[in-house]
């Protein structure tokens, strides 16, 4: 049942990405071009996602445990460190250059565009390269 629910969730997400036009990197890049061909539609997509997420979390927190898991997996660290800021900056730069984020690129594989495949290959290579770096655990908050 857990896999069926995951498949359904992925289909809903992919459909939303497709219907909103966020599989088109030009649409995303135009959002960042505030001095030129600015397209505010990404802001509306993000706003809609925030509303759905807000409602979803309110409903989920009423439960003692998730439907398909032993307990809620909640991050405990509140540290804003070099790794968090650097990773966020790297994500934003990559999104701004490619016009894809990993979440939107996966449904965009269905378009058959070679740019999507190249982008996802770069993401996968990045995951493996990250494993080669020494792991630094954040210090526990005191």
VOPA-917535 format. One record per residue: residue number from 1; residue in three letters; x, y, z of N, C-alpha, C in turn. Coordinates in steps of 0.05 Angstrom, whole numbers, padded with zeros to 5 digits, always signed. Layout:
<atoms>
ATOM  pos  code    n.c1    n.c2    n.c3   ca.c1   ca.c2   ca.c3    c.c1    c.c2    c.c3
ATOM  NUM   ALA       X       Y       Z       X       Y       Z       X       Y       Z
...
</atoms>
This chain:
<atoms>
ATOM  pos  code    n.c1    n.c2    n.c3   ca.c1   ca.c2   ca.c3    c.c1    c.c2    c.c3
ATOM    1   UNK  +00016  -00024  +00000  +00000  +00000  +00000  +00017  +00025  +00000
ATOM    2   UNK  +00040  +00024  +00014  +00058  +00047  +00016  +00068  +00055  -00012
ATOM    3   UNK  +00075  +00035  -00029  +00085  +00041  -00056  +00063  +00052  -00073
ATOM    4   UNK  +00039  +00042  -00070  +00016  +00053  -00086  +00012  +00082  -00079
ATOM    5   UNK  +00013  +00088  -00053  +00009  +00116  -00045  +00032  +00134  -00055
ATOM    6   UNK  +00056  +00123  -00055  +00079  +00138  -00065  +00076  +00143  -00095
ATOM    7   UNK  +00066  +00123  -00110  +00061  +00126  -00139  +00040  +00147  -00144
ATOM    8   UNK  +00018  +00146  -00129  -00004  +00165  -00131  +00006  +00194  -00125
ATOM    9   UNK  +00022  +00197  -00104  +00033  +00223  -00097  +00050  +00234  -00119
ATOM   10   UNK  +00068  +00217  -00131  +00085  +00225  -00153  +00069  +00233  -00177
ATOM   11   UNK  +00048  +00218  -00183  +00031  +00225  -00206  +00017  +00252  -00202
ATOM   12   UNK  +00007  +00257  -00178  -00006  +00283  -00173  +00015  +00305  -00175
ATOM   13   UNK  +00039  +00301  -00164  +00060  +00322  -00166  +00067  +00327  -00195
ATOM   14   UNK  +00073  +00305  -00210  +00080  +00308  -00238  +00059  +00321  -00255
ATOM   15   UNK  +00034  +00315  -00250  +00012  +00327  -00264  +00011  +00357  -00258
ATOM   16   UNK  +00015  +00364  -00232  +00015  +00392  -00225  +00038  +00408  -00238
ATOM   17   UNK  +00061  +00395  -00239  +00084  +00408  -00252  +00078  +00412  -00282
ATOM   18   UNK  +00066  +00392  -00294  +00060  +00393  -00323  +00039  +00414  -00329
ATOM   19   UNK  +00017  +00414  -00313  -00005  +00433  -00318  +00004  +00462  -00313
ATOM   20   UNK  +00022  +00466  -00294  +00031  +00493  -00287  +00052  +00503  -00307
ATOM   21   UNK  +00063  +00486  -00324  +00083  +00494  -00344  +00111  +00495  -00333
ATOM   22   UNK  +00115  +00485  -00309  +00141  +00486  -00296  +00161  +00466  -00307
ATOM   23   UNK  +00153  +00449  -00326  +00172  +00432  -00339  +00187  +00446  -00362
ATOM   24   UNK  +00178  +00470  -00368  +00190  +00487  -00389  +00211  +00505  -00375
ATOM   25   UNK  +00237  +00500  -00380  +00257  +00517  -00367  +00255  +00546  -00374
ATOM   26   UNK  +00244  +00553  -00398  +00242  +00581  -00405  +00222  +00596  -00386
ATOM   27   UNK  +00202  +00582  -00378  +00182  +00594  -00360  +00195  +00600  -00333
ATOM   28   UNK  +00211  +00581  -00323  +00226  +00586  -00298  +00246  +00608  -00301
ATOM   29   UNK  +00262  +00607  -00322  +00282  +00628  -00327  +00270  +00655  -00330
ATOM   30   UNK  +00246  +00657  -00342  +00233  +00683  -00344  +00224  +00694  -00317
ATOM   31   UNK  +00219  +00676  -00298  +00213  +00686  -00271  +00236  +00701  -00259
ATOM   32   UNK  +00260  +00691  -00265  +00284  +00704  -00254  +00293  +00729  -00270
ATOM   33   UNK  +00281  +00733  -00293  +00288  +00756  -00310  +00270  +00780  -00304
ATOM   34   UNK  +00274  +00792  -00280  +00256  +00813  -00271  +00260  +00839  -00287
ATOM   35   UNK  +00282  +00842  -00301  +00287  +00866  -00316  +00279  +00863  -00346
ATOM   36   UNK  +00270  +00839  -00353  +00264  +00833  -00381  +00237  +00821  -00385
ATOM   37   UNK  +00236  +00796  -00392  +00211  +00782  -00398  +00200  +00768  -00373
ATOM   38   UNK  +00197  +00783  -00351  +00189  +00771  -00326  +00162  +00757  -00328
ATOM   39   UNK  +00160  +00733  -00317  +00136  +00717  -00317  +00130  +00709  -00288
ATOM   40   UNK  +00109  +00721  -00275  +00104  +00716  -00247  +00091  +00689  -00241
ATOM   41   UNK  +00085  +00673  -00261  +00070  +00648  -00256  +00083  +00629  -00236
ATOM   42   UNK  +00109  +00629  -00235  +00123  +00611  -00216  +00116  +00620  -00187
ATOM   43   UNK  +00113  +00645  -00182  +00105  +00655  -00156  +00078  +00645  -00148
ATOM   44   UNK  +00059  +00644  -00168  +00033  +00633  -00162  +00033  +00603  -00157
ATOM   45   UNK  +00050  +00589  -00172  +00053  +00560  -00167  +00064  +00555  -00139
ATOM   46   UNK  +00085  +00571  -00131  +00096  +00568  -00105  +00076  +00575  -00083
ATOM   47   UNK  +00061  +00596  -00088  +00041  +00605  -00068  +00019  +00583  -00065
ATOM   48   UNK  +00010  +00571  -00087  -00009  +00549  -00085  +00002  +00526  -00070
ATOM   49   UNK  +00028  +00520  -00075  +00041  +00497  -00061  +00043  +00503  -00031
ATOM   50   UNK  +00048  +00528  -00024  +00050  +00535  +00004  +00023  +00532  +00018
ATOM   51   UNK  +00002  +00539  +00005  -00025  +00537  +00016  -00032  +00507  +00021
ATOM   52   UNK  -00027  +00491  +00000  -00033  +00462  +00003  -00015  +00449  +00024
ATOM   53   UNK  +00010  +00457  +00026  +00028  +00446  +00046  +00019  +00455  +00074
ATOM   54   UNK  +00011  +00480  +00077  +00002  +00489  +00103  -00022  +00473  +00113
ATOM   55   UNK  -00041  +00468  +00095  -00065  +00453  +00103  -00057  +00424  +00108
ATOM   56   UNK  -00040  +00412  +00091  -00032  +00385  +00094  -00017  +00380  +00121
ATOM   57   UNK  +00000  +00398  +00128  +00014  +00395  +00154  -00005  +00397  +00177
ATOM   58   UNK  -00024  +00416  +00175  -00043  +00418  +00197  -00059  +00392  +00201
ATOM   59   UNK  -00066  +00379  +00179  -00081  +00354  +00180  -00062  +00332  +00190
ATOM   60   UNK  -00038  +00331  +00181  -00019  +00310  +00188  -00012  +00311  +00218
ATOM   61   UNK  -00008  +00335  +00229  +00000  +00338  +00257  -00022  +00330  +00276
ATOM   62   UNK  -00046  +00327  +00266  -00068  +00317  +00283  -00066  +00287  +00289
ATOM   63   UNK  -00050  +00273  +00273  -00045  +00245  +00277  -00022  +00239  +00296
ATOM   64   UNK  -00023  +00217  +00309  -00001  +00209  +00327  +00023  +00200  +00311
ATOM   65   UNK  +00018  +00188  +00288  +00039  +00177  +00271  +00031  +00179  +00242
ATOM   66   UNK  +00049  +00178  +00223  +00042  +00179  +00195  +00027  +00153  +00187
ATOM   67   UNK  +00012  +00154  +00165  -00003  +00131  +00156  +00015  +00108  +00149
ATOM   68   UNK  +00038  +00114  +00136  +00055  +00093  +00125  +00083  +00095  +00137
ATOM   69   UNK  +00085  +00097  +00163  +00111  +00099  +00176  +00108  +00097  +00206
ATOM   70   UNK  +00130  +00090  +00219  +00129  +00087  +00248  +00127  +00114  +00263
ATOM   71   UNK  +00141  +00134  +00253  +00140  +00160  +00266  +00146  +00182  +00246
ATOM   72   UNK  +00139  +00206  +00253  +00145  +00229  +00235  +00175  +00233  +00235
ATOM   73   UNK  +00187  +00238  +00212  +00215  +00244  +00209  +00219  +00274  +00209
ATOM   74   UNK  +00225  +00286  +00231  +00227  +00315  +00234  +00256  +00323  +00239
ATOM   75   UNK  +00267  +00341  +00223  +00294  +00350  +00228  +00296  +00362  +00256
ATOM   76   UNK  +00318  +00357  +00269  +00322  +00368  +00296  +00341  +00392  +00296
ATOM   77   UNK  +00357  +00394  +00276  +00377  +00416  +00275  +00364  +00442  +00266
ATOM   78   UNK  +00371  +00463  +00280  +00362  +00490  +00271  +00386  +00507  +00264
ATOM   79   UNK  +00409  +00494  +00260  +00434  +00509  +00254  +00434  +00518  +00225
ATOM   80   UNK  +00440  +00543  +00221  +00445  +00554  +00194  +00475  +00557  +00192
ATOM   81   UNK  +00487  +00538  +00178  +00516  +00537  +00176  +00525  +00540  +00147
ATOM   82   UNK  +00551  +00538  +00143  +00563  +00541  +00116  +00552  +00520  +00097
ATOM   83   UNK  +00549  +00496  +00105  +00539  +00475  +00088  +00511  +00480  +00078
ATOM   84   UNK  +00493  +00489  +00096  +00466  +00495  +00089  +00464  +00519  +00070
ATOM   85   UNK  +00478  +00540  +00076  +00478  +00564  +00058  +00491  +00557  +00032
ATOM   86   UNK  +00514  +00543  +00032  +00527  +00536  +00007  +00510  +00517  -00010
ATOM   87   UNK  +00498  +00498  +00002  +00480  +00480  -00013  +00456  +00494  -00025
ATOM   88   UNK  +00445  +00512  -00009  +00422  +00528  -00019  +00431  +00546  -00042
ATOM   89   UNK  +00454  +00558  -00040  +00464  +00575  -00062  +00470  +00559  -00087
ATOM   90   UNK  +00482  +00535  -00083  +00488  +00518  -00106  +00462  +00509  -00120
ATOM   91   UNK  +00442  +00502  -00104  +00415  +00495  -00115  +00404  +00518  -00131
ATOM   92   UNK  +00404  +00542  -00119  +00393  +00565  -00133  +00407  +00573  -00158
ATOM   93   UNK  +00434  +00571  -00158  +00450  +00577  -00181  +00444  +00557  -00203
ATOM   94   UNK  +00443  +00531  -00196  +00437  +00511  -00216  +00409  +00514  -00227
ATOM   95   UNK  +00390  +00521  -00210  +00362  +00525  -00219  +00361  +00549  -00238
ATOM   96   UNK  +00376  +00570  -00231  +00376  +00594  -00248  +00390  +00590  -00275
ATOM   97   UNK  +00410  +00573  -00275  +00425  +00568  -00300  +00409  +00548  -00318
ATOM   98   UNK  +00399  +00526  -00306  +00386  +00505  -00322  +00356  +00510  -00326
ATOM   99   UNK  +00343  +00523  -00307  +00314  +00527  -00309  +00299  +00502  -00299
ATOM  100   UNK  +00314  +00483  -00287  +00302  +00459  -00276  +00310  +00457  -00247
ATOM  101   UNK  +00292  +00447  -00231  +00299  +00437  -00204  +00295  +00407  -00206
ATOM  102   UNK  +00308  +00391  -00189  +00306  +00362  -00191  +00277  +00352  -00190
ATOM  103   UNK  +00260  +00365  -00174  +00232  +00356  -00172  +00217  +00359  -00198
ATOM  104   UNK  +00222  +00381  -00212  +00208  +00386  -00237  +00221  +00371  -00261
ATOM  105   UNK  +00247  +00365  -00258  +00261  +00352  -00280  +00253  +00323  -00283
ATOM  106   UNK  +00245  +00310  -00261  +00238  +00282  -00264  +00212  +00279  -00280
ATOM  107   UNK  +00191  +00294  -00275  +00168  +00292  -00294  +00175  +00301  -00322
ATOM  108   UNK  +00193  +00320  -00324  +00201  +00331  -00351  +00216  +00310  -00368
ATOM  109   UNK  +00225  +00288  -00355  +00237  +00266  -00371  +00218  +00257  -00393
ATOM  110   UNK  +00192  +00259  -00387  +00172  +00250  -00407  +00171  +00267  -00432
ATOM  111   UNK  +00184  +00290  -00431  +00184  +00307  -00455  +00204  +00298  -00476
ATOM  112   UNK  +00223  +00281  -00467  +00243  +00271  -00486  +00265  +00291  -00492
ATOM  113   UNK  +00267  +00313  -00478  +00287  +00333  -00483  +00314  +00324  -00472
ATOM  114   UNK  +00335  +00327  -00488  +00362  +00318  -00480  +00372  +00335  -00457
ATOM  115   UNK  +00363  +00360  -00455  +00372  +00378  -00434  +00364  +00367  -00406
ATOM  116   UNK  +00340  +00356  -00405  +00330  +00344  -00380  +00348  +00321  -00371
ATOM  117   UNK  +00354  +00304  -00390  +00371  +00281  -00384  +00399  +00290  -00375
ATOM  118   UNK  +00410  +00310  -00389  +00436  +00320  -00381  +00435  +00332  -00353
ATOM  119   UNK  +00414  +00348  -00348  +00411  +00360  -00321  +00410  +00338  -00299
ATOM  120   UNK  +00394  +00318  -00303  +00391  +00297  -00283  +00417  +00281  -00280
ATOM  121   UNK  +00431  +00276  -00302  +00457  +00263  -00300  +00476  +00280  -00283
ATOM  122   UNK  +00476  +00306  -00287  +00493  +00324  -00271  +00485  +00322  -00242
ATOM  123   UNK  +00459  +00321  -00236  +00450  +00319  -00208  +00460  +00292  -00196
ATOM  124   UNK  +00458  +00271  -00211  +00467  +00245  -00201  +00497  +00244  -00196
ATOM  125   UNK  +00512  +00256  -00215  +00541  +00258  -00211  +00548  +00274  -00186
ATOM  126   UNK  +00533  +00296  -00182  +00536  +00313  -00158  +00531  +00297  -00133
ATOM  127   UNK  +00511  +00280  -00133  +00506  +00263  -00109  +00530  +00246  -00103
ATOM  128   UNK  +00541  +00233  -00124  +00564  +00215  -00120  +00589  +00231  -00112
ATOM  129   UNK  +00593  +00254  -00124  +00616  +00270  -00116  +00614  +00279  -00087
ATOM  130   UNK  +00590  +00285  -00078  +00586  +00294  -00050  +00595  +00272  -00031
ATOM  131   UNK  +00591  +00247  -00039  +00599  +00225  -00022  +00629  +00223  -00018
ATOM  132   UNK  +00644  +00234  -00037  +00673  +00234  -00036  +00684  +00255  -00016
ATOM  133   UNK  +00668  +00275  -00011  +00676  +00296  +00008  +00675  +00286  +00037
ATOM  134   UNK  +00693  +00296  +00054  +00692  +00287  +00081  +00666  +00296  +00094
ATOM  135   UNK  +00654  +00279  +00109  +00629  +00285  +00123  +00634  +00301  +00148
ATOM  136   UNK  +00620  +00323  +00150  +00622  +00340  +00174  +00594  +00341  +00187
ATOM  137   UNK  +00592  +00330  +00210  +00567  +00330  +00224  +00563  +00357  +00238
ATOM  138   UNK  +00539  +00369  +00237  +00535  +00394  +00251  +00536  +00389  +00281
ATOM  139   UNK  +00546  +00409  +00295  +00549  +00407  +00324  +00521  +00409  +00337
ATOM  140   UNK  +00517  +00394  +00358  +00491  +00394  +00372  +00487  +00421  +00385
ATOM  141   UNK  +00463  +00431  +00384  +00456  +00456  +00397  +00457  +00453  +00427
ATOM  142   UNK  +00468  +00473  +00440  +00470  +00472  +00469  +00453  +00492  +00483
</atoms>
